[in-house]
Amino acid sequence: MNPAPPPSSGAKKGAAPAWRRRLPLVGGAVLVALIVIGLWPRALPVEAAVVSRGPLVVTVDEEGMTRVRNRYVVSAPVAGQLRRIDWKAGATVEAGQTVLATLETGGADFLDARSLAQAEARVRAAEAAREAAFAQRERANAAARMFAADLERAKQLRQQQVLSAQEFDTAQMRAETGAQDARAAEFGLKVAEFDLQQARALLTRGQPAGAGAPARGAGAEPLVLTPAVSGRILRVLQESARVVPAGFALMEIGDPTDLEVRIEVLSRDGVAIAPGARVMLEQWGGPAPLAARVRLVEPSAFTKISALGVEEQRVYVIADFTDPIERRPTLGDNYRVEARIVIWENPNALRAPAGALFQRSATWQTFVIEGGRARLRKIRVGRGNGVETEILDGLSEGDRVVVYPGDKVTDGTRVKPLVVETK
């Protein structure tokens, strides 16, 4: 009888299955994978923005002060004892009716032969000034009528899509300027007529007895001062009774609703500002900005020391309000405003955040996010306002760019946008 064959080594009792023998290999592979994942460079979190189209406005931002356009200073025509002035700032006065001040001359306005000749010359000069003011008013009214007619024609052409927006704005600016010039000329004529009346009154009072005027002594009638124009008292310069010399300023009169804005800008910025430019007035105390237009950039600049002790050449820009008075009923004389003067604007500009653009080797560049990586791209830029910049070439609408990339972002760096700004 043959004995049974011995069992094979593969069938040994207690031998481990095949999958258990592969566990060390699997564990090692997992460990290597974890190490590779841990050492693999992670995507850098960045702030991104989308290149878009929209309005882009470039402005010159400076502080300004409101002021009454036409003001009249009431002064003492001759020396004498001024009685106390009871008027306060803000009071309403009427031309030729309201008694502003009373001056007791006591014969101080009596004229000798030389002074009488000078008084007669002042009357003739006042008559000539009145004629010049009258001619100026007629000229301003004619110009205002012509500009108003041009504006009406421009409105019709604009509705027919024949006239450009710039030409329409120019016609509107001319009409507004012409109306303001006509109003100023009317004010100037009233002042010239009042000056003539005052000069004639002083000549009459200064004539000696026998020359058409009664003799005066200590009991002569006091000299009554009335305003040349209707309006409100802006400031009372002398309130108490005192002896005043001839020409002493007593008060200022004007219309506080007829305001303009005087804006102080650097001379290099003033070169870029053209008459008719749009102005936005902010931080004046109201809920919404006010609209104005530049009427004049003064031709002469002046030197001013800045807060840092640096000499600056500055120039005044004069702007007229275009909003109705109802939008600024409480705005008065010498009120502070913050002005933004528009020097360039494009209603449909391709724009990108200024913080996404940087300059290297005299060329402008930016990082565009493509496929999760930052790609360096050269671009060509136009105008900018410090917040956004016009893109002329190199980017398209909808591109995502890295804002404030920093030194860690290079060409090809994996990035992960955290915040995407859209306009």
NUGUPA-456621 format. One record per residue (C-alpha): residue number from 1; chain; x, y, z. Coordinates in steps of 0.25 Angstrom, whole numbers. Example, Ala and Ser with C-alpha at 12.3 -4.5 7.8 and 13.67 -1.06 7.14 Angstrom:
<num->1, cadena->A, X->49, Y->-18, Z->31>
<num->2, cadena->A, X->55, Y->-4, Z->29>
//
This chain:
<num->1, cadena->A, X->0, Y->0, Z->0>
<num->2, cadena->A, X->6, Y->13, Z->-4>
<num->3, cadena->A, X->6, Y->24, Z->6>
<num->4, cadena->A, X->-1, Y->38, Z->3>
<num->5, cadena->A, X->7, Y->49, Z->-4>
<num->6, cadena->A, X->12, Y->60, Z->6>
<num->7, cadena->A, X->4, Y->73, Z->5>
<num->8, cadena->A, X->9, Y->85, Z->-4>
<num->9, cadena->A, X->15, Y->97, Z->2>
<num->10, cadena->A, X->4, Y->106, Z->-4>
<num->11, cadena->A, X->-6, Y->99, Z->4>
<num->12, cadena->A, X->1, Y->100, Z->17>
<num->13, cadena->A, X->-8, Y->102, Z->29>
<num->14, cadena->A, X->-8, Y->117, Z->33>
<num->15, cadena->A, X->-3, Y->123, Z->20>
<num->16, cadena->A, X->-7, Y->138, Z->18>
<num->17, cadena->A, X->-16, Y->142, Z->6>
<num->18, cadena->A, X->-11, Y->149, Z->-6>
<num->19, cadena->A, X->-18, Y->163, Z->-3>
<num->20, cadena->A, X->-12, Y->163, Z->11>
<num->21, cadena->A, X->2, Y->162, Z->5>
<num->22, cadena->A, X->-1, Y->174, Z->-4>
<num->23, cadena->A, X->-5, Y->183, Z->8>
<num->24, cadena->A, X->9, Y->188, Z->10>
<num->25, cadena->A, X->10, Y->192, Z->-5>
<num->26, cadena->A, X->-3, Y->199, Z->-4>
<num->27, cadena->A, X->0, Y->206, Z->8>
<num->28, cadena->A, X->14, Y->211, Z->3>
<num->29, cadena->A, X->7, Y->216, Z->-10>
<num->30, cadena->A, X->-3, Y->224, Z->-2>
<num->31, cadena->A, X->8, Y->230, Z->7>
<num->32, cadena->A, X->15, Y->234, Z->-5>
<num->33, cadena->A, X->3, Y->240, Z->-11>
<num->34, cadena->A, X->0, Y->248, Z->2>
<num->35, cadena->A, X->14, Y->253, Z->2>
<num->36, cadena->A, X->13, Y->258, Z->-13>
<num->37, cadena->A, X->0, Y->264, Z->-10>
<num->38, cadena->A, X->5, Y->271, Z->2>
<num->39, cadena->A, X->17, Y->276, Z->-5>
<num->40, cadena->A, X->9, Y->280, Z->-18>
<num->41, cadena->A, X->9, Y->295, Z->-20>
<num->42, cadena->A, X->-5, Y->300, Z->-16>
<num->43, cadena->A, X->-13, Y->311, Z->-23>
<num->44, cadena->A, X->-10, Y->325, Z->-18>
<num->45, cadena->A, X->-22, Y->332, Z->-14>
<num->46, cadena->A, X->-24, Y->345, Z->-21>
<num->47, cadena->A, X->-34, Y->357, Z->-23>
<num->48, cadena->A, X->-39, Y->357, Z->-37>
<num->49, cadena->A, X->-48, Y->367, Z->-45>
<num->50, cadena->A, X->-55, Y->366, Z->-58>
<num->51, cadena->A, X->-51, Y->375, Z->-70>
<num->52, cadena->A, X->-64, Y->382, Z->-74>
<num->53, cadena->A, X->-70, Y->393, Z->-82>
<num->54, cadena->A, X->-76, Y->406, Z->-76>
<num->55, cadena->A, X->-75, Y->420, Z->-74>
<num->56, cadena->A, X->-61, Y->426, Z->-70>
<num->57, cadena->A, X->-60, Y->440, Z->-65>
<num->58, cadena->A, X->-47, Y->447, Z->-62>
<num->59, cadena->A, X->-48, Y->459, Z->-52>
<num->60, cadena->A, X->-40, Y->469, Z->-45>
<num->61, cadena->A, X->-44, Y->469, Z->-30>
<num->62, cadena->A, X->-42, Y->481, Z->-22>
<num->63, cadena->A, X->-49, Y->490, Z->-12>
<num->64, cadena->A, X->-57, Y->502, Z->-15>
<num->65, cadena->A, X->-65, Y->513, Z->-9>
<num->66, cadena->A, X->-79, Y->519, Z->-13>
<num->67, cadena->A, X->-80, Y->534, Z->-15>
<num->68, cadena->A, X->-91, Y->544, Z->-19>
<num->69, cadena->A, X->-88, Y->547, Z->-34>
<num->70, cadena->A, X->-92, Y->562, Z->-33>
<num->71, cadena->A, X->-90, Y->569, Z->-20>
<num->72, cadena->A, X->-91, Y->584, Z->-17>
<num->73, cadena->A, X->-83, Y->591, Z->-6>
<num->74, cadena->A, X->-90, Y->602, Z->1>
<num->75, cadena->A, X->-80, Y->613, Z->5>
<num->76, cadena->A, X->-80, Y->627, Z->11>
<num->77, cadena->A, X->-79, Y->637, Z->-1>
<num->78, cadena->A, X->-74, Y->648, Z->8>
<num->79, cadena->A, X->-68, Y->649, Z->22>
<num->80, cadena->A, X->-77, Y->651, Z->34>
<num->81, cadena->A, X->-83, Y->645, Z->46>
<num->82, cadena->A, X->-90, Y->631, Z->44>
<num->83, cadena->A, X->-102, Y->628, Z->52>
<num->84, cadena->A, X->-103, Y->614, Z->57>
<num->85, cadena->A, X->-108, Y->604, Z->47>
<num->86, cadena->A, X->-118, Y->594, Z->52>
<num->87, cadena->A, X->-119, Y->585, Z->39>
<num->88, cadena->A, X->-114, Y->571, Z->41>
<num->89, cadena->A, X->-109, Y->561, Z->30>
<num->90, cadena->A, X->-120, Y->554, Z->23>
<num->91, cadena->A, X->-130, Y->566, Z->23>
<num->92, cadena->A, X->-137, Y->569, Z->10>
<num->93, cadena->A, X->-135, Y->583, Z->3>
<num->94, cadena->A, X->-141, Y->590, Z->-9>
<num->95, cadena->A, X->-134, Y->599, Z->-18>
<num->96, cadena->A, X->-136, Y->614, Z->-15>
<num->97, cadena->A, X->-146, Y->611, Z->-4>
<num->98, cadena->A, X->-139, Y->605, Z->8>
<num->99, cadena->A, X->-131, Y->614, Z->17>
<num->100, cadena->A, X->-118, Y->607, Z->19>
<num->101, cadena->A, X->-110, Y->618, Z->27>
<num->102, cadena->A, X->-111, Y->632, Z->31>
<num->103, cadena->A, X->-99, Y->641, Z->31>
<num->104, cadena->A, X->-98, Y->655, Z->38>
<num->105, cadena->A, X->-89, Y->663, Z->29>
<num->106, cadena->A, X->-90, Y->676, Z->37>
<num->107, cadena->A, X->-86, Y->684, Z->25>
<num->108, cadena->A, X->-74, Y->674, Z->22>
<num->109, cadena->A, X->-79, Y->672, Z->8>
<num->110, cadena->A, X->-78, Y->687, Z->5>
<num->111, cadena->A, X->-70, Y->688, Z->-8>
<num->112, cadena->A, X->-60, Y->699, Z->-11>
<num->113, cadena->A, X->-57, Y->703, Z->-26>
<num->114, cadena->A, X->-47, Y->692, Z->-28>
<num->115, cadena->A, X->-56, Y->681, Z->-21>
<num->116, cadena->A, X->-68, Y->686, Z->-29>
<num->117, cadena->A, X->-61, Y->684, Z->-42>
<num->118, cadena->A, X->-57, Y->670, Z->-38>
<num->119, cadena->A, X->-71, Y->667, Z->-34>
<num->120, cadena->A, X->-76, Y->672, Z->-47>
<num->121, cadena->A, X->-66, Y->663, Z->-54>
<num->122, cadena->A, X->-70, Y->651, Z->-46>
<num->123, cadena->A, X->-85, Y->654, Z->-51>
<num->124, cadena->A, X->-80, Y->654, Z->-65>
<num->125, cadena->A, X->-72, Y->641, Z->-63>
<num->126, cadena->A, X->-84, Y->635, Z->-57>
<num->127, cadena->A, X->-93, Y->639, Z->-69>
<num->128, cadena->A, X->-83, Y->633, Z->-78>
<num->129, cadena->A, X->-82, Y->620, Z->-69>
<num->130, cadena->A, X->-97, Y->619, Z->-70>
<num->131, cadena->A, X->-97, Y->620, Z->-85>
<num->132, cadena->A, X->-86, Y->609, Z->-86>
<num->133, cadena->A, X->-94, Y->600, Z->-76>
<num->134, cadena->A, X->-107, Y->602, Z->-85>
<num->135, cadena->A, X->-99, Y->598, Z->-98>
<num->136, cadena->A, X->-93, Y->586, Z->-90>
<num->137, cadena->A, X->-107, Y->582, Z->-86>
<num->138, cadena->A, X->-113, Y->583, Z->-100>
<num->139, cadena->A, X->-101, Y->575, Z->-105>
<num->140, cadena->A, X->-103, Y->564, Z->-95>
<num->141, cadena->A, X->-118, Y->563, Z->-97>
<num->142, cadena->A, X->-115, Y->562, Z->-112>
<num->143, cadena->A, X->-105, Y->551, Z->-110>
<num->144, cadena->A, X->-114, Y->544, Z->-100>
<num->145, cadena->A, X->-126, Y->544, Z->-110>
<num->146, cadena->A, X->-117, Y->538, Z->-121>
<num->147, cadena->A, X->-111, Y->527, Z->-112>
<num->148, cadena->A, X->-125, Y->524, Z->-108>
<num->149, cadena->A, X->-130, Y->522, Z->-122>
<num->150, cadena->A, X->-117, Y->514, Z->-125>
<num->151, cadena->A, X->-121, Y->505, Z->-114>
<num->152, cadena->A, X->-135, Y->503, Z->-119>
<num->153, cadena->A, X->-130, Y->499, Z->-133>
<num->154, cadena->A, X->-120, Y->490, Z->-126>
<num->155, cadena->A, X->-131, Y->483, Z->-118>
<num->156, cadena->A, X->-138, Y->480, Z->-131>
<num->157, cadena->A, X->-126, Y->475, Z->-138>
<num->158, cadena->A, X->-122, Y->466, Z->-126>
<num->159, cadena->A, X->-136, Y->460, Z->-126>
<num->160, cadena->A, X->-134, Y->456, Z->-140>
<num->161, cadena->A, X->-120, Y->450, Z->-137>
<num->162, cadena->A, X->-113, Y->460, Z->-146>
<num->163, cadena->A, X->-105, Y->468, Z->-135>
<num->164, cadena->A, X->-95, Y->461, Z->-127>
<num->165, cadena->A, X->-96, Y->462, Z->-111>
<num->166, cadena->A, X->-83, Y->470, Z->-111>
<num->167, cadena->A, X->-89, Y->481, Z->-120>
<num->168, cadena->A, X->-102, Y->481, Z->-112>
<num->169, cadena->A, X->-95, Y->483, Z->-99>
<num->170, cadena->A, X->-87, Y->494, Z->-105>
<num->171, cadena->A, X->-100, Y->501, Z->-110>
<num->172, cadena->A, X->-106, Y->499, Z->-96>
<num->173, cadena->A, X->-94, Y->505, Z->-89>
<num->174, cadena->A, X->-94, Y->517, Z->-98>
<num->175, cadena->A, X->-109, Y->519, Z->-95>
<num->176, cadena->A, X->-107, Y->518, Z->-81>
<num->177, cadena->A, X->-95, Y->527, Z->-81>
<num->178, cadena->A, X->-102, Y->538, Z->-90>
<num->179, cadena->A, X->-114, Y->538, Z->-80>
<num->180, cadena->A, X->-104, Y->540, Z->-68>
<num->181, cadena->A, X->-97, Y->551, Z->-76>
<num->182, cadena->A, X->-110, Y->558, Z->-79>
<num->183, cadena->A, X->-113, Y->558, Z->-64>
<num->184, cadena->A, X->-100, Y->563, Z->-60>
<num->185, cadena->A, X->-101, Y->574, Z->-70>
<num->186, cadena->A, X->-115, Y->578, Z->-64>
<num->187, cadena->A, X->-109, Y->579, Z->-50>
<num->188, cadena->A, X->-97, Y->587, Z->-56>
<num->189, cadena->A, X->-107, Y->597, Z->-62>
<num->190, cadena->A, X->-114, Y->598, Z->-49>
<num->191, cadena->A, X->-102, Y->601, Z->-41>
<num->192, cadena->A, X->-97, Y->611, Z->-52>
<num->193, cadena->A, X->-111, Y->619, Z->-51>
<num->194, cadena->A, X->-110, Y->619, Z->-36>
<num->195, cadena->A, X->-95, Y->624, Z->-36>
<num->196, cadena->A, X->-100, Y->635, Z->-46>
<num->197, cadena->A, X->-111, Y->639, Z->-36>
<num->198, cadena->A, X->-102, Y->639, Z->-24>
<num->199, cadena->A, X->-92, Y->648, Z->-32>
<num->200, cadena->A, X->-103, Y->658, Z->-36>
<num->201, cadena->A, X->-108, Y->658, Z->-21>
<num->202, cadena->A, X->-94, Y->661, Z->-16>
<num->203, cadena->A, X->-92, Y->672, Z->-26>
<num->204, cadena->A, X->-105, Y->678, Z->-22>
<num->205, cadena->A, X->-102, Y->677, Z->-7>
<num->206, cadena->A, X->-88, Y->683, Z->-9>
<num->207, cadena->A, X->-92, Y->695, Z->-17>
<num->208, cadena->A, X->-91, Y->708, Z->-9>
<num->209, cadena->A, X->-103, Y->717, Z->-7>
<num->210, cadena->A, X->-107, Y->725, Z->-19>
<num->211, cadena->A, X->-103, Y->714, Z->-28>
<num->212, cadena->A, X->-116, Y->707, Z->-28>
<num->213, cadena->A, X->-115, Y->701, Z->-14>
<num->214, cadena->A, X->-119, Y->706, Z->0>
<num->215, cadena->A, X->-108, Y->710, Z->10>
<num->216, cadena->A, X->-106, Y->699, Z->20>
<num->217, cadena->A, X->-100, Y->699, Z->34>
<num->218, cadena->A, X->-100, Y->691, Z->46>
<num->219, cadena->A, X->-115, Y->688, Z->44>
<num->220, cadena->A, X->-113, Y->683, Z->30>
<num->221, cadena->A, X->-121, Y->671, Z->26>
<num->222, cadena->A, X->-114, Y->658, Z->28>
<num->223, cadena->A, X->-109, Y->650, Z->16>
<num->224, cadena->A, X->-118, Y->637, Z->14>
<num->225, cadena->A, X->-112, Y->625, Z->7>
<num->226, cadena->A, X->-121, Y->616, Z->0>
<num->227, cadena->A, X->-117, Y->603, Z->-8>
<num->228, cadena->A, X->-115, Y->603, Z->-23>
<num->229, cadena->A, X->-121, Y->589, Z->-25>
<num->230, cadena->A, X->-131, Y->581, Z->-18>
<num->231, cadena->A, X->-126, Y->568, Z->-11>
<num->232, cadena->A, X->-122, Y->564, Z->3>
<num->233, cadena->A, X->-111, Y->570, Z->12>
<num->234, cadena->A, X->-99, Y->560, Z->12>
<num->235, cadena->A, X->-90, Y->567, Z->22>
<num->236, cadena->A, X->-91, Y->579, Z->31>
<num->237, cadena->A, X->-77, Y->584, Z->31>
<num->238, cadena->A, X->-79, Y->596, Z->41>
<num->239, cadena->A, X->-90, Y->595, Z->51>
<num->240, cadena->A, X->-87, Y->605, Z->62>
<num->241, cadena->A, X->-88, Y->620, Z->61>
<num->242, cadena->A, X->-75, Y->627, Z->58>
<num->243, cadena->A, X->-68, Y->637, Z->49>
<num->244, cadena->A, X->-65, Y->631, Z->36>
<num->245, cadena->A, X->-56, Y->637, Z->24>
<num->246, cadena->A, X->-61, Y->638, Z->10>
<num->247, cadena->A, X->-61, Y->624, Z->3>
<num->248, cadena->A, X->-62, Y->616, Z->16>
<num->249, cadena->A, X->-69, Y->603, Z->13>
<num->250, cadena->A, X->-82, Y->601, Z->21>
<num->251, cadena->A, X->-89, Y->588, Z->16>
<num->252, cadena->A, X->-90, Y->578, Z->5>
<num->253, cadena->A, X->-103, Y->576, Z->-3>
<num->254, cadena->A, X->-106, Y->565, Z->-13>
<num->255, cadena->A, X->-115, Y->553, Z->-17>
<num->256, cadena->A, X->-111, Y->541, Z->-9>
<num->257, cadena->A, X->-118, Y->532, Z->-19>
<num->258, cadena->A, X->-110, Y->537, Z->-30>
<num->259, cadena->A, X->-98, Y->529, Z->-27>
<num->260, cadena->A, X->-85, Y->524, Z->-34>
<num->261, cadena->A, X->-74, Y->515, Z->-30>
<num->262, cadena->A, X->-59, Y->519, Z->-29>
<num->263, cadena->A, X->-50, Y->506, Z->-30>
<num->264, cadena->A, X->-36, Y->507, Z->-27>
<num->265, cadena->A, X->-28, Y->497, Z->-35>
<num->266, cadena->A, X->-13, Y->495, Z->-39>
<num->267, cadena->A, X->-9, Y->502, Z->-51>
<num->268, cadena->A, X->-5, Y->489, Z->-58>
<num->269, cadena->A, X->-19, Y->484, Z->-56>
<num->270, cadena->A, X->-25, Y->498, Z->-60>
<num->271, cadena->A, X->-18, Y->496, Z->-74>
<num->272, cadena->A, X->-27, Y->484, Z->-76>
<num->273, cadena->A, X->-40, Y->490, Z->-72>
<num->274, cadena->A, X->-48, Y->497, Z->-83>
<num->275, cadena->A, X->-60, Y->506, Z->-82>
<num->276, cadena->A, X->-73, Y->498, Z->-82>
<num->277, cadena->A, X->-67, Y->486, Z->-75>
<num->278, cadena->A, X->-77, Y->479, Z->-66>
<num->279, cadena->A, X->-75, Y->481, Z->-51>
<num->280, cadena->A, X->-81, Y->472, Z->-40>
<num->281, cadena->A, X->-82, Y->479, Z->-26>
<num->282, cadena->A, X->-82, Y->469, Z->-14>
<num->283, cadena->A, X->-81, Y->470, Z->1>
<num->284, cadena->A, X->-89, Y->483, Z->1>
<num->285, cadena->A, X->-99, Y->479, Z->12>
<num->286, cadena->A, X->-110, Y->473, Z->2>
<num->287, cadena->A, X->-114, Y->459, Z->-1>
<num->288, cadena->A, X->-109, Y->459, Z->-15>
<num->289, cadena->A, X->-98, Y->466, Z->-23>
<num->290, cadena->A, X->-101, Y->479, Z->-30>
<num->291, cadena->A, X->-98, Y->481, Z->-45>
<num->292, cadena->A, X->-90, Y->493, Z->-51>
<num->293, cadena->A, X->-82, Y->497, Z->-63>
<num->294, cadena->A, X->-69, Y->504, Z->-64>
<num->295, cadena->A, X->-70, Y->519, Z->-69>
<num->296, cadena->A, X->-56, Y->524, Z->-68>
<num->297, cadena->A, X->-42, Y->519, Z->-64>
<num->298, cadena->A, X->-35, Y->532, Z->-60>
<num->299, cadena->A, X->-23, Y->535, Z->-68>
<num->300, cadena->A, X->-14, Y->539, Z->-57>
<num->301, cadena->A, X->-9, Y->529, Z->-46>
<num->302, cadena->A, X->-4, Y->532, Z->-32>
<num->303, cadena->A, X->6, Y->525, Z->-22>
<num->304, cadena->A, X->1, Y->518, Z->-10>
<num->305, cadena->A, X->8, Y->511, Z->1>
<num->306, cadena->A, X->2, Y->497, Z->3>
<num->307, cadena->A, X->0, Y->490, Z->17>
<num->308, cadena->A, X->13, Y->483, Z->15>
<num->309, cadena->A, X->21, Y->496, Z->12>
<num->310, cadena->A, X->22, Y->494, Z->-3>
<num->311, cadena->A, X->20, Y->506, Z->-12>
<num->312, cadena->A, X->9, Y->503, Z->-22>
<num->313, cadena->A, X->4, Y->511, Z->-34>
<num->314, cadena->A, X->-11, Y->511, Z->-34>
<num->315, cadena->A, X->-22, Y->518, Z->-42>
<num->316, cadena->A, X->-37, Y->520, Z->-40>
<num->317, cadena->A, X->-48, Y->513, Z->-48>
<num->318, cadena->A, X->-61, Y->520, Z->-48>
<num->319, cadena->A, X->-74, Y->511, Z->-50>
<num->320, cadena->A, X->-88, Y->514, Z->-51>
<num->321, cadena->A, X->-100, Y->506, Z->-45>
<num->322, cadena->A, X->-109, Y->499, Z->-55>
<num->323, cadena->A, X->-118, Y->493, Z->-45>
<num->324, cadena->A, X->-130, Y->501, Z->-41>
<num->325, cadena->A, X->-130, Y->509, Z->-28>
<num->326, cadena->A, X->-141, Y->499, Z->-22>
<num->327, cadena->A, X->-130, Y->488, Z->-20>
<num->328, cadena->A, X->-121, Y->498, Z->-12>
<num->329, cadena->A, X->-130, Y->507, Z->-4>
<num->330, cadena->A, X->-121, Y->508, Z->8>
<num->331, cadena->A, X->-107, Y->510, Z->0>
<num->332, cadena->A, X->-102, Y->523, Z->3>
<num->333, cadena->A, X->-90, Y->532, Z->1>
<num->334, cadena->A, X->-76, Y->527, Z->4>
<num->335, cadena->A, X->-80, Y->513, Z->6>
<num->336, cadena->A, X->-70, Y->501, Z->5>
<num->337, cadena->A, X->-72, Y->491, Z->-6>
<num->338, cadena->A, X->-64, Y->479, Z->-12>
<num->339, cadena->A, X->-63, Y->481, Z->-27>
<num->340, cadena->A, X->-61, Y->470, Z->-38>
<num->341, cadena->A, X->-58, Y->476, Z->-51>
<num->342, cadena->A, X->-59, Y->467, Z->-63>
<num->343, cadena->A, X->-47, Y->468, Z->-72>
<num->344, cadena->A, X->-50, Y->455, Z->-80>
<num->345, cadena->A, X->-61, Y->445, Z->-81>
<num->346, cadena->A, X->-65, Y->433, Z->-90>
<num->347, cadena->A, X->-79, Y->427, Z->-88>
<num->348, cadena->A, X->-74, Y->413, Z->-93>
<num->349, cadena->A, X->-60, Y->411, Z->-90>
<num->350, cadena->A, X->-53, Y->397, Z->-88>
<num->351, cadena->A, X->-48, Y->399, Z->-73>
<num->352, cadena->A, X->-40, Y->391, Z->-63>
<num->353, cadena->A, X->-37, Y->394, Z->-49>
<num->354, cadena->A, X->-24, Y->403, Z->-47>
<num->355, cadena->A, X->-19, Y->393, Z->-37>
<num->356, cadena->A, X->-18, Y->382, Z->-47>
<num->357, cadena->A, X->-8, Y->389, Z->-56>
<num->358, cadena->A, X->6, Y->391, Z->-54>
<num->359, cadena->A, X->18, Y->396, Z->-62>
<num->360, cadena->A, X->31, Y->389, Z->-66>
<num->361, cadena->A, X->41, Y->393, Z->-76>
<num->362, cadena->A, X->33, Y->405, Z->-80>
<num->363, cadena->A, X->21, Y->396, Z->-84>
<num->364, cadena->A, X->8, Y->394, Z->-76>
<num->365, cadena->A, X->5, Y->379, Z->-72>
<num->366, cadena->A, X->-5, Y->371, Z->-65>
<num->367, cadena->A, X->-8, Y->357, Z->-60>
<num->368, cadena->A, X->-20, Y->350, Z->-67>
<num->369, cadena->A, X->-26, Y->338, Z->-61>
<num->370, cadena->A, X->-27, Y->327, Z->-71>
<num->371, cadena->A, X->-29, Y->312, Z->-67>
<num->372, cadena->A, X->-27, Y->315, Z->-53>
<num->373, cadena->A, X->-13, Y->321, Z->-55>
<num->374, cadena->A, X->-8, Y->335, Z->-56>
<num->375, cadena->A, X->-3, Y->339, Z->-70>
<num->376, cadena->A, X->5, Y->352, Z->-72>
<num->377, cadena->A, X->0, Y->360, Z->-83>
<num->378, cadena->A, X->5, Y->373, Z->-89>
<num->379, cadena->A, X->-6, Y->384, Z->-91>
<num->380, cadena->A, X->-8, Y->398, Z->-96>
<num->381, cadena->A, X->-15, Y->408, Z->-87>
<num->382, cadena->A, X->-22, Y->421, Z->-88>
<num->383, cadena->A, X->-27, Y->431, Z->-78>
<num->384, cadena->A, X->-30, Y->428, Z->-64>
<num->385, cadena->A, X->-36, Y->434, Z->-51>
<num->386, cadena->A, X->-28, Y->427, Z->-41>
<num->387, cadena->A, X->-39, Y->416, Z->-39>
<num->388, cadena->A, X->-41, Y->411, Z->-53>
<num->389, cadena->A, X->-33, Y->412, Z->-66>
<num->390, cadena->A, X->-37, Y->411, Z->-80>
<num->391, cadena->A, X->-31, Y->399, Z->-88>
<num->392, cadena->A, X->-28, Y->402, Z->-102>
<num->393, cadena->A, X->-22, Y->388, Z->-106>
<num->394, cadena->A, X->-18, Y->375, Z->-100>
<num->395, cadena->A, X->-31, Y->372, Z->-92>
<num->396, cadena->A, X->-45, Y->368, Z->-96>
<num->397, cadena->A, X->-58, Y->370, Z->-89>
<num->398, cadena->A, X->-60, Y->359, Z->-79>
<num->399, cadena->A, X->-46, Y->356, Z->-76>
<num->400, cadena->A, X->-42, Y->353, Z->-62>
<num->401, cadena->A, X->-30, Y->361, Z->-56>
<num->402, cadena->A, X->-22, Y->360, Z->-43>
<num->403, cadena->A, X->-24, Y->372, Z->-35>
<num->404, cadena->A, X->-11, Y->376, Z->-26>
<num->405, cadena->A, X->-4, Y->363, Z->-30>
<num->406, cadena->A, X->9, Y->365, Z->-21>
<num->407, cadena->A, X->22, Y->358, Z->-23>
<num->408, cadena->A, X->17, Y->344, Z->-21>
<num->409, cadena->A, X->9, Y->344, Z->-34>
<num->410, cadena->A, X->17, Y->341, Z->-47>
<num->411, cadena->A, X->14, Y->337, Z->-61>
<num->412, cadena->A, X->8, Y->323, Z->-60>
<num->413, cadena->A, X->5, Y->323, Z->-45>
<num->414, cadena->A, X->-7, Y->315, Z->-41>
<num->415, cadena->A, X->-17, Y->325, Z->-34>
<num->416, cadena->A, X->-30, Y->324, Z->-28>
<num->417, cadena->A, X->-39, Y->336, Z->-29>
<num->418, cadena->A, X->-45, Y->339, Z->-15>
<num->419, cadena->A, X->-53, Y->352, Z->-19>
<num->420, cadena->A, X->-58, Y->355, Z->-33>
<num->421, cadena->A, X->-61, Y->370, Z->-35>
<num->422, cadena->A, X->-71, Y->373, Z->-45>
<num->423, cadena->A, X->-75, Y->387, Z->-50>
//
